[in-house]
Amino acid sequence: MDPANQSHNAQQKRLIAIGISFTVAVLLMALKFYAFWLTRSAAILSDTLESIINVVASCFAIGSIIVAGRPPDEDHPYGHGKIEFFSAGFEGALIMVAAAGIFYSGISQLLQPHALPNLNIGLVLLFGAGMVNLLLGIYLIRVGRRTDSLTLIADGKHVLTDFYTSGGVLAGLVLVKFSGWLWLDGTIACLVGINILFTGAGLVRQSYRGLMHTADPSALTKLSEILIEHRRDLWIDIHQLRTWKSGNHTHIDLHLVLPRDLSLEEAHNEAKKMEKLIIEHFDGNASPLIHMDPCIATDCPICSINACHSRTSDFRKLASWNLESMTTHKGVGNFSKRK
């Protein structure tokens, strides 16, 4: 499939998924508010507050996915994908704010417990909401991974957190029902607050890593394996291999050591071959920037091109390419003389 069509199809899948997420979030929020109105449970209120955050986060995620899908323009030559990191960070911050409200209601119920009317109906509603969130969270994460959308993955993890929260609240309220320990309602709410506080902090940390161009070891490992598998004789060495992401688009830059006797056109053709290889690996969602270095005398022992007028020493063996050598500032044969 043409890369442009692939990108368009992926964007359509993202929009459909986030639209479903928003619709379900609104319906479940209303359902949980009704359950709280029936039971006056602090634990159910804590779950309801998190659902409000789900709705707000989904609204922000919709805008984020729409903006991230726009192509590069004059003002944003690297595209708009980085807004997804802002979206994930925003969602994490909202979760942490919700935790404060949950702690307040939980501590109030813990200090001054009150009866929980209509608890049976509330438990049934909470169970149903939890199962819907389980299915929705799995769906969002799968679509997010298939379409390489950090926003969908973050939203899916948030929805799964809501499922775990509902499960914990449900189990605790069943215990309240059979034990009569009303103070446990407030305790459960506080435990929910602690749980989602850690979830929110994790999303904020993930957002920070993306905005700061933190290295992605898995992407670098896979990229190095592709380059090693398709290595050509003229590709003497590679160093300073780096990647960073903007939405679902990956930016790569590296230094490629080529024989110094190649013409400019020949060197350019070699770089284009490597560029095509990388772009195909990322299904068209990549922008490689290849800096070509001419070989120097210390590269001769790792260069297999014997018909070379610039050779100063015999070939011994090809450089052993690996992730460490490719990502260092200087490659195997570069030592201290390469600038």
Summary of the structure (lengths in Angstrom):
residues: 339
radius of gyration: 27.1
end to end distance: 41.4
largest distance: 91.4
contacts: 1185
relative contact order: 0.12
helix: 65%
strand: 9%
